[in-house]
Amino acid sequence: MILFNVPPFIGKEFDYMKEAVENQKICGDGPFTKKCDTWMEERFHTAKAMLTTSGSTALDMAALLCDIKPGDEVILPSYTFSSTANSFVLAGATLVFVDIRPDTMNIDENKIEAAITDKTRVIVPVHYAGVACEMDTIMEIAHKHHLLVVEDAAQAVMSTYKGKACGTIGDFGCFSFHETKNYSMGEGGAILINNEKYIERAEILREKGTNRSRFFRGQVDKYTWVDFGDSYLQSDLNAAYLWAQLENADEINENRLATWNAYDEAFRSLEAEGKFELPVVPDGCVHNAHMYYIKCKDLKERTDFISFMKSKDVLTVFHYVPLHSAPAGLKFGRFDGTDEHTTAESERLVRLPMYYGLTEEDRECVIRAVCEFYD
Ligand SMILES: Cc1ncc(COP(=O)(O)O)c(C=O)c1O
C-alpha cells in the first residue's frame, strides 16, 4: 500500500532528543528551541520566530496579538482548515469568508476589497499547498484600509513570494510542524513576528502572561504576571526532533520537489487532453512541494478515482469541506459575495501521495495508476 503521508524522519531526531534529556532541559525554550527559532529568523528574515505547540496555537497567538474587539470582522477564505477560523472566533471576531481563485485555490485577492466594512480589522491569507497568495495586492489593500495581515503559512514553510519567505510578509506568519507537514515535531508550530512592536507582547502571551523572557535576559530582576497570557511553548524534546529536520531543510525540500516535478511532468499531457486540471504556480511564487493534487471533472469522478486508486493500493485523499457551509461556519461567519469557486473546486480536488522519502518506484506506481484510470 502506498500511503498518502509518512511523517518526515531524517535520522538524527533521537540523538538530539537524547541530548535534550542529557541537557536536563526538556521544558520550553531550551537550547533546541533556541536553535530552531534562530534558524527560522536567519533563514526567513523575520524580526522574531517562536516555536509553539501547534500551527493552531500560533494562529491563536496571532489573533490575540491583533487585539480584536467583539464585533470586529476578519476576512479569510472558506477553503481552509478549521484552525484558521477558530483562532479568530476565540479572539471574538466575526468571520467574513471570501471566494477562492480556481487556479491556486487561494483567497481571490480581487474579491477582498468588496468584503471590507468599517468593522474589518484583519485579512488572513492562507498559502494553500505551499503556493503563495497574491501578497502584493493583499498588502496594498491592507495598508489602504489600515488592516493587519496574518499569513496562515501552515503549509508554506520554505515557500517564497517574489523572493520573500511566506510568513514574513504580513504582520504575523504562522507555520505548522504537524506530522502531515514538510517538517515535523509531531505536533508543533511557530509564529513569526514581522512587526517588532509586537515582540514583547508575544513573549508575555506565550509565557502565561509573565515577563519571564525579560527576566531570563536579565532585563528585570524578578518576573511577574503582567498581562493576559497562556502557555504556547512546546517541550525542548519536540524542538530537538524538529531541529534534525530544519538542519536538513534543503534536502527534505529537494526530495519532495523531485516527486512533485515527476508527477507534474507525467501528467501535463493528460491535462492538455482535457482529462483533469493540475496545480498552478503563478510567476514569482516558489513552492515547497507540500502537496500535489489533481482536479477531476466533478465529485462523482473524484469518488470513482479515489476508489480506483485504492484498488491499486494507492491512498489518495480529498481536502477541506468549505467552512462557510459547515455548522460552525454558519454560526460564526458569513460568505461575502457569491460562492463561485469555493464549493465547486473543493469537490473536484484530490491529493496524491507526497512525503519525504517516497521512492521512485512508488512514485511510478502512482503515476501508472492515475494514467490507467484516465485511459
Ligand atoms: C491551512 C492550515 N492552517 C492551520 C493548520 C493547523 O496546524 P496544526 O495542525 O499544527 O495545529 C493546518 C494544519 O493542518 C493547516 O493546513
The ligand as an ORCA input file, in Angstrom:
! r2SCAN-3c Opt
* xyz 0 1
  C      -4.009     25.858      6.486
  C      -3.792     25.319      7.860
  N      -3.888     26.138      8.914
  C      -3.675     25.698     10.170
  C      -3.362     24.396     10.435
  C      -3.182     23.944     11.850
  O      -1.919     23.445     12.143
  P      -1.709     22.384     13.327
  O      -2.268     21.076     12.885
  O      -0.221     22.358     13.518
  O      -2.402     22.917     14.524
  C      -3.243     23.497      9.372
  C      -2.922     22.065      9.629
  O      -3.380     21.164      9.026
  C      -3.460     23.974      8.052
  O      -3.353     23.150      6.997
*
